[in-house]
């Protein structure tokens, strides 16, 4: 999408308060801006009104309806916002430039009001404009904005509007204009066919990147969102590959004869790949310099080391190892060296992945016959289990570090995998829309 921010309307930019913990509440200070605070024990979502965007011409009416619907779904899906239904609205918005009747929106207890319009340029580009208002202070929250792009990318423009609304009210970046790579699965449990697939974060615009001729596993996005790493059995044994998403071309990486390579992840600068190498029944962690092709071994032990993930600054790597007798989480320098164990609870820990914010590490935990997705601080403190089921595994972070997506599989011979998301407080667990069975999600950065 070649959408661009081309116009800033007059408005008052307001500083939004950023809370400190994990559960949302909305607040309106005396004379202060509308904000969502993150506080323990309060989960009341903020009520907002979103009248259908104005169609500048009759032929844009359907697009205006669709864009409004996607914006509302994005905001509701966070668990932080509650939409006031259209039938409760007193005022109607008939023009993007008409004055807002704030008393009518106050009467239905709307805290935020989003208005917008959808039009078309003489060249056929779609134009989406929006404004966000704090109803009780009767002031705009930031400047009005305008996006221009091809009509086919209307969903991306809707997601970008929702990202702006989310950011202005929470003080944090949004995560709606993103994609998710995953493994699409078909067939019986003992003979699954797997394809690498890509979709919008909300399940729209599914694209299949491979056929089902070879097993594929564990896709991972590059920091710029333009390429993917994944593991494939294309050659007969597990091997990591890099795919350019735009051209859907791929190439093998880390050619180490007599080995299996798997569990790759990019470094934050996209210049290196950390991955696991299995040789003779033992696995260790290596790093590959994508510029020079140099491969460096980071661990050398008789134990199994795998599932490495870089810290956001690229200076450290978290990984799982059974060097203590069962699977636990460790952190070491990105150049290798002594590792420090950070998992301290009972049970087994695996698939660690560092939050983009650098404050948490998400993981899979197995204990007492149940699987959990959890988070902990990077020193292992404040462990919090977010889910529990027959099989939850493989967390991936939204780019703002507030939501985790993962695979959940049901029990039994007909058990099937699906994608779920949950916020880091353990609230707002919901299934992610996919065209069928799905596993191994990887969340992209915000699209450019």
C-alpha positions as CSV (number, residue, x, y, z in Angstrom):
1,X,0.0,0.0,0.0
2,X,1.3,3.4,-0.9
3,X,-0.9,5.2,1.6
4,X,0.5,8.5,2.9
5,X,-0.4,11.0,5.5
6,X,-1.0,14.1,3.4
7,X,-3.0,16.6,5.4
8,X,-3.0,17.8,9.0
9,X,-6.2,19.6,10.0
10,X,-6.3,22.3,12.6
11,X,-6.6,20.8,16.1
12,X,-5.3,21.0,19.6
13,X,-2.6,18.4,20.4
14,X,-3.0,17.1,23.9
15,X,-0.6,15.2,26.0
16,X,-2.1,11.8,27.0
17,X,-1.3,10.1,30.2
18,X,0.3,6.7,30.1
19,X,-0.6,4.3,32.9
20,X,1.8,1.9,34.5
21,X,0.3,-1.4,35.1
22,X,-1.9,-3.9,33.3
23,X,-5.7,-3.4,33.4
24,X,-7.5,-0.5,31.6
25,X,-9.6,2.3,32.9
26,X,-10.7,5.5,31.4
27,X,-10.5,8.8,33.2
28,X,-11.3,12.5,32.7
29,X,-9.4,14.8,34.9
30,X,-10.7,18.3,35.6
31,X,-9.7,20.3,32.6
32,X,-7.3,17.5,31.5
33,X,-7.3,15.3,28.4
34,X,-9.2,12.1,27.9
35,X,-7.0,9.1,28.5
36,X,-6.9,5.4,29.3
37,X,-5.0,4.6,32.4
38,X,-3.5,1.2,32.9
39,X,-4.3,0.3,36.5
40,X,-4.6,-2.8,38.6
41,X,-8.1,-4.1,39.3
42,X,-10.1,-1.8,37.0
43,X,-11.3,-3.1,33.6
44,X,-14.1,-0.7,32.6
45,X,-13.6,0.0,28.8
46,X,-13.9,3.5,27.5
47,X,-17.2,4.3,25.7
48,X,-16.8,5.8,22.2
49,X,-19.2,6.9,19.5
50,X,-18.3,6.2,15.8
51,X,-21.0,7.5,13.4
52,X,-20.7,6.0,9.9
53,X,-18.2,8.0,8.0
54,X,-19.6,10.5,5.5
55,X,-19.5,9.4,1.9
56,X,-18.3,12.5,-0.1
57,X,-20.1,11.0,-3.2
58,X,-22.8,8.4,-3.5
59,X,-20.5,5.8,-5.0
60,X,-18.3,5.9,-1.8
61,X,-21.2,4.9,0.5
62,X,-20.3,1.2,0.8
63,X,-16.6,2.0,1.4
64,X,-17.6,4.5,4.1
65,X,-19.7,1.7,5.8
66,X,-16.9,-0.8,5.5
67,X,-14.2,1.5,6.8
68,X,-16.3,2.5,9.8
69,X,-17.0,-1.2,10.6
70,X,-13.3,-2.1,10.6
71,X,-12.3,0.8,12.8
72,X,-14.9,-0.1,15.3
73,X,-13.9,-3.8,15.3
74,X,-10.3,-2.8,15.8
75,X,-11.0,-0.7,18.9
76,X,-13.6,-3.1,20.4
77,X,-11.2,-6.0,20.0
78,X,-8.7,-4.5,22.4
79,X,-11.0,-4.8,25.3
80,X,-10.1,-1.2,26.2
81,X,-13.0,0.4,24.3
82,X,-16.8,0.0,24.2
83,X,-18.7,1.2,21.2
84,X,-22.0,3.0,21.8
85,X,-24.5,1.5,19.3
86,X,-25.7,3.8,16.5
87,X,-29.3,3.5,17.6
88,X,-28.4,5.3,20.8
89,X,-27.0,8.3,19.0
90,X,-28.9,11.5,19.3
91,X,-27.0,13.6,16.8
92,X,-26.2,12.7,13.3
93,X,-23.1,13.7,11.4
94,X,-24.1,15.0,8.0
95,X,-20.9,16.8,7.1
96,X,-17.2,16.3,8.0
97,X,-16.8,20.0,8.6
98,X,-20.0,20.8,10.5
99,X,-19.7,21.7,14.2
100,X,-20.0,18.9,16.7
101,X,-23.1,19.0,19.0
102,X,-21.2,17.9,22.1
103,X,-24.2,18.0,24.4
104,X,-25.8,15.3,22.4
105,X,-22.8,13.0,22.7
106,X,-22.4,13.8,26.4
107,X,-26.0,12.8,26.9
108,X,-25.3,9.2,25.9
109,X,-22.0,9.2,27.9
110,X,-19.7,9.0,24.9
111,X,-16.2,9.8,26.1
112,X,-14.6,9.9,22.7
113,X,-16.2,10.8,19.3
114,X,-14.7,9.7,16.0
115,X,-15.9,11.4,12.8
116,X,-14.7,10.9,9.3
117,X,-15.3,11.0,5.6
118,X,-14.4,8.9,2.5
119,X,-13.9,10.4,-0.9
120,X,-12.0,10.1,-4.1
121,X,-9.4,12.2,-5.9
122,X,-9.7,13.0,-9.6
123,X,-7.1,10.4,-10.2
124,X,-9.2,7.7,-8.6
125,X,-7.3,7.4,-5.2
126,X,-9.4,6.9,-2.1
127,X,-9.3,9.7,0.5
128,X,-10.1,9.0,4.2
129,X,-10.3,11.8,6.7
130,X,-11.0,11.6,10.4
131,X,-11.1,13.6,13.6
132,X,-11.1,12.5,17.2
133,X,-12.8,14.5,20.0
134,X,-12.8,14.4,23.7
135,X,-16.5,14.8,24.3
136,X,-16.5,16.2,27.8
137,X,-13.8,18.8,27.3
138,X,-15.2,19.5,23.8
139,X,-11.7,19.6,22.3
140,X,-10.1,17.6,19.5
141,X,-7.6,15.0,20.6
142,X,-4.7,15.8,18.2
143,X,-5.0,17.0,14.7
144,X,-7.4,15.8,12.0
145,X,-5.6,13.6,9.5
146,X,-6.1,12.5,5.9
147,X,-4.9,9.3,4.2
148,X,-4.8,8.7,0.5
149,X,-4.3,5.3,-1.2
150,X,-5.7,3.0,-3.8
151,X,-9.2,1.8,-3.2
152,X,-8.1,-1.8,-2.9
153,X,-6.2,-0.9,0.3
154,X,-9.2,0.5,2.2
155,X,-8.7,-1.9,5.0
156,X,-5.2,-0.6,5.7
157,X,-6.5,2.9,5.8
158,X,-9.2,1.8,8.3
159,X,-6.5,0.1,10.5
160,X,-4.4,3.3,10.3
161,X,-7.2,5.4,11.6
162,X,-7.8,2.9,14.4
163,X,-4.1,3.0,15.2
164,X,-4.2,6.8,15.5
165,X,-7.2,6.7,17.8
166,X,-5.7,4.0,20.0
167,X,-2.4,5.8,20.2
168,X,-3.9,9.2,21.1
169,X,-6.1,7.8,23.9
170,X,-3.6,5.3,25.4
171,X,-0.3,7.1,24.7
172,X,1.0,3.8,23.2
173,X,1.4,2.8,19.5
174,X,-1.3,0.8,17.9
175,X,-1.0,-2.7,16.3
176,X,-3.9,-2.8,13.8
177,X,-2.0,-2.0,10.6
178,X,0.0,-5.3,10.8
179,X,0.0,-8.8,9.3
180,X,0.4,-12.2,10.8
181,X,2.3,-15.1,9.2
182,X,1.1,-18.5,10.2
183,X,1.0,-22.2,9.2
184,X,-2.3,-23.1,7.5
185,X,-3.2,-26.8,8.3
186,X,-5.5,-29.2,6.5
187,X,-6.3,-32.9,6.8
188,X,-6.4,-35.4,9.6
189,X,-4.2,-35.1,12.7
190,X,-1.9,-37.9,11.6
191,X,-1.4,-36.6,8.1
192,X,-1.6,-32.8,8.2
193,X,-0.8,-30.7,5.2
194,X,0.9,-27.5,6.0
195,X,1.3,-24.2,4.1
196,X,3.0,-21.0,5.0
197,X,0.3,-18.2,4.9
198,X,0.0,-14.5,5.5
199,X,-3.0,-12.4,6.6
200,X,-4.0,-9.1,8.1
201,X,-3.9,-9.2,11.9
202,X,-7.7,-9.6,12.0
203,X,-7.8,-12.5,9.5
204,X,-8.6,-10.7,6.3
205,X,-6.6,-10.8,3.0
206,X,-5.2,-14.3,3.4
207,X,-2.3,-15.1,1.0
208,X,-0.6,-18.6,0.7
209,X,3.1,-18.4,0.3
210,X,4.0,-22.1,-0.2
211,X,2.1,-25.2,-1.3
212,X,1.7,-28.3,0.9
213,X,4.4,-30.4,-0.7
214,X,6.7,-29.9,2.2
215,X,6.2,-29.4,6.0
216,X,6.8,-25.8,7.0
217,X,7.1,-24.5,10.5
218,X,7.6,-21.4,12.7
219,X,7.7,-18.3,10.4
220,X,9.4,-15.2,11.7
221,X,9.3,-11.6,10.3
222,X,12.2,-9.4,9.5
223,X,12.3,-6.1,11.4
224,X,11.1,-4.2,8.3
225,X,8.3,-6.8,7.7
226,X,9.5,-7.5,4.1
227,X,10.9,-11.0,4.5
228,X,10.3,-14.2,6.5
229,X,12.4,-16.8,8.1
230,X,10.9,-20.3,8.5
231,X,11.8,-23.9,8.8
232,X,11.0,-26.3,5.9
233,X,11.5,-30.0,5.1
234,X,11.8,-29.1,1.4
235,X,15.2,-30.8,1.3
236,X,14.0,-33.8,3.3
237,X,15.4,-32.6,6.7
238,X,14.6,-29.4,8.6
239,X,16.4,-26.4,7.2
240,X,15.9,-22.7,7.6
241,X,14.9,-20.6,4.6
242,X,14.4,-16.9,3.9
243,X,11.5,-15.6,1.8
244,X,11.0,-12.3,0.2
245,X,7.3,-11.6,0.7
246,X,6.8,-9.3,-2.3
247,X,8.2,-11.8,-4.8
248,X,7.4,-15.0,-2.8
249,X,10.9,-16.2,-3.6
250,X,13.0,-18.1,-1.1
251,X,16.5,-19.4,-0.5
252,X,18.1,-21.6,2.1
253,X,20.3,-20.2,4.8
254,X,23.0,-21.6,7.1
255,X,24.2,-24.5,5.0
256,X,25.9,-26.8,7.5
257,X,26.3,-30.3,5.9
258,X,25.1,-33.2,8.2
259,X,23.0,-31.0,10.4
260,X,19.4,-29.8,10.8
261,X,18.7,-26.1,11.2
262,X,15.6,-24.7,12.8
263,X,14.1,-22.0,15.1
264,X,15.5,-18.9,13.4
265,X,14.9,-15.3,14.4
266,X,16.2,-12.0,13.0
267,X,18.3,-9.6,15.1
268,X,16.6,-6.2,15.6
269,X,18.8,-4.6,12.9
270,X,17.9,-7.4,10.4
271,X,21.6,-8.1,9.8
272,X,21.9,-11.4,11.7
273,X,19.9,-14.5,12.2
274,X,20.1,-16.6,15.4
275,X,19.0,-20.2,15.1
276,X,19.5,-23.8,16.3
277,X,21.7,-26.5,14.8
278,X,21.2,-30.2,15.5
279,X,24.1,-32.4,15.0
280,X,24.4,-36.0,16.3
281,X,21.4,-35.7,18.6
282,X,22.5,-32.5,20.2
283,X,21.5,-28.9,19.4
284,X,23.3,-25.7,19.9
285,X,22.7,-22.0,19.0
286,X,24.5,-20.3,16.2
287,X,24.3,-16.8,14.7
288,X,24.6,-16.1,11.0
289,X,25.8,-12.7,9.6
290,X,23.6,-12.1,6.6
291,X,26.0,-9.6,5.1
292,X,29.3,-11.6,5.3
293,X,27.8,-15.1,5.6
294,X,29.9,-15.8,8.7
295,X,28.4,-18.3,11.1
296,X,29.3,-18.2,14.8
297,X,28.6,-20.8,17.4
298,X,27.2,-19.3,20.6
299,X,26.7,-22.4,22.8
300,X,28.7,-25.6,23.1
301,X,27.3,-28.1,25.6
302,X,25.9,-31.6,25.8
303,X,22.5,-30.2,26.7
304,X,19.8,-29.1,24.2
305,X,19.8,-25.4,23.5
306,X,17.1,-24.0,21.2
307,X,14.4,-21.3,20.6
308,X,16.7,-18.3,20.7
309,X,15.3,-14.7,20.6
310,X,17.2,-11.4,20.6
311,X,16.6,-8.6,23.0
312,X,15.3,-5.4,21.3
313,X,18.7,-3.8,21.5
314,X,20.4,-6.8,20.1
315,X,22.8,-7.2,23.0
316,X,21.4,-10.4,24.5
317,X,19.7,-13.6,23.6
318,X,17.1,-15.5,25.6
319,X,16.8,-19.3,24.9
320,X,15.6,-22.5,26.3
321,X,17.9,-25.3,27.6
322,X,17.7,-28.5,29.5
323,X,21.2,-28.1,31.0
324,X,19.6,-28.1,34.5
325,X,17.8,-31.4,33.8
326,X,14.6,-30.0,32.2
327,X,13.6,-27.1,30.0
328,X,14.3,-23.7,31.5
329,X,15.0,-20.2,30.2
330,X,18.4,-18.6,30.1
331,X,19.9,-15.3,28.9
332,X,23.3,-14.9,27.5
333,X,25.3,-12.1,25.6
334,X,24.5,-12.0,21.9
335,X,28.1,-12.9,21.3
336,X,27.9,-16.1,23.4
337,X,29.4,-16.6,26.9
338,X,28.0,-17.4,30.3
339,X,24.2,-17.8,30.5
340,X,22.0,-16.9,33.5
341,X,18.9,-18.9,34.3
342,X,15.8,-16.7,34.6
343,X,12.9,-19.2,35.0
344,X,12.5,-20.2,38.6
345,X,9.0,-21.7,38.9
346,X,8.0,-25.4,38.8
347,X,7.4,-27.1,35.5
348,X,9.1,-26.7,32.1
349,X,9.6,-23.5,30.1
350,X,10.2,-23.1,26.4
351,X,9.7,-20.9,23.3
352,X,10.8,-17.6,24.9
353,X,10.4,-14.4,22.9
354,X,11.5,-10.9,24.0
355,X,8.9,-8.2,24.1
356,X,9.5,-5.3,21.6
357,X,9.4,-3.0,24.6
358,X,12.1,-4.9,26.3
359,X,10.3,-5.2,29.5
360,X,8.9,-8.8,29.4
361,X,9.7,-12.2,28.0
362,X,6.8,-14.4,26.8
363,X,7.1,-18.1,27.1
364,X,5.3,-21.5,27.0
365,X,5.1,-23.4,30.3
366,X,4.1,-27.0,30.9
367,X,3.1,-28.0,34.4
368,X,0.8,-30.7,35.9
369,X,-0.4,-31.8,32.5
370,X,-1.5,-28.3,31.4
371,X,0.2,-25.8,29.0
372,X,0.3,-22.1,29.6
373,X,1.3,-18.9,27.9
374,X,3.0,-16.6,30.3
375,X,5.2,-13.5,30.7
376,X,8.0,-12.6,33.1
377,X,10.3,-9.7,33.6
378,X,13.7,-10.2,32.0
379,X,15.2,-11.1,35.4
380,X,12.6,-13.8,35.9
381,X,10.5,-11.9,38.4
382,X,6.8,-11.2,38.2
383,X,5.9,-14.4,36.4
384,X,2.3,-14.2,35.2
385,X,0.5,-17.1,33.5
386,X,-2.0,-15.7,31.0
387,X,-3.7,-18.9,29.7
388,X,-4.2,-22.5,30.6
389,X,-5.4,-25.3,28.3
390,X,-4.7,-28.8,26.9
391,X,-2.0,-27.2,24.6
392,X,-1.1,-23.5,24.4
393,X,2.3,-22.7,22.8
394,X,4.4,-20.5,20.7
395,X,3.7,-16.9,21.7
396,X,4.4,-13.9,19.4
397,X,4.2,-10.2,20.4
398,X,2.1,-7.4,18.9
399,X,4.5,-4.6,17.9
400,X,3.4,-2.5,20.9
401,X,4.2,-5.2,23.4
402,X,0.7,-5.2,24.9
403,X,-0.8,-8.3,23.3
404,X,0.4,-11.9,22.7
405,X,-0.8,-14.3,20.0
406,X,-0.3,-18.0,20.2
407,X,-1.4,-21.5,19.1
408,X,-4.1,-23.4,21.0
409,X,-4.8,-27.0,20.2
410,X,-7.7,-29.0,21.4
411,X,-7.4,-32.6,22.8
412,X,-8.3,-35.9,21.2
413,X,-7.9,-37.6,17.8
414,X,-9.9,-34.8,16.2
415,X,-8.0,-32.1,18.0
416,X,-7.2,-29.0,15.9
417,X,-5.0,-26.0,16.3
418,X,-6.2,-22.4,16.2
419,X,-4.8,-19.0,16.8
420,X,-5.7,-17.0,20.0
421,X,-4.7,-13.7,21.4
422,X,-4.6,-12.3,25.0
423,X,-3.3,-9.1,26.5
424,X,-0.5,-9.2,29.0
425,X,-2.8,-8.8,32.0
426,X,-4.4,-12.1,31.0
427,X,-7.6,-10.4,30.0
428,X,-9.4,-10.3,26.6
429,X,-8.7,-13.9,25.5
430,X,-10.1,-14.3,22.0
431,X,-9.8,-16.5,19.0
432,X,-8.2,-15.0,15.9
433,X,-10.1,-15.4,12.6
434,X,-8.3,-17.8,10.2
435,X,-9.6,-19.7,7.1
436,X,-9.2,-23.1,8.8
437,X,-6.8,-24.8,11.2
438,X,-3.8,-22.6,12.0
439,X,-0.6,-22.7,14.1
440,X,2.8,-21.0,14.6
441,X,1.7,-17.3,14.4
442,X,4.3,-14.5,13.9
443,X,3.2,-10.9,14.3
444,X,4.7,-8.4,11.9
445,X,5.9,-4.9,12.8
446,X,3.7,-2.0,11.9
447,X,3.5,-1.8,8.1
448,X,5.3,1.0,6.3
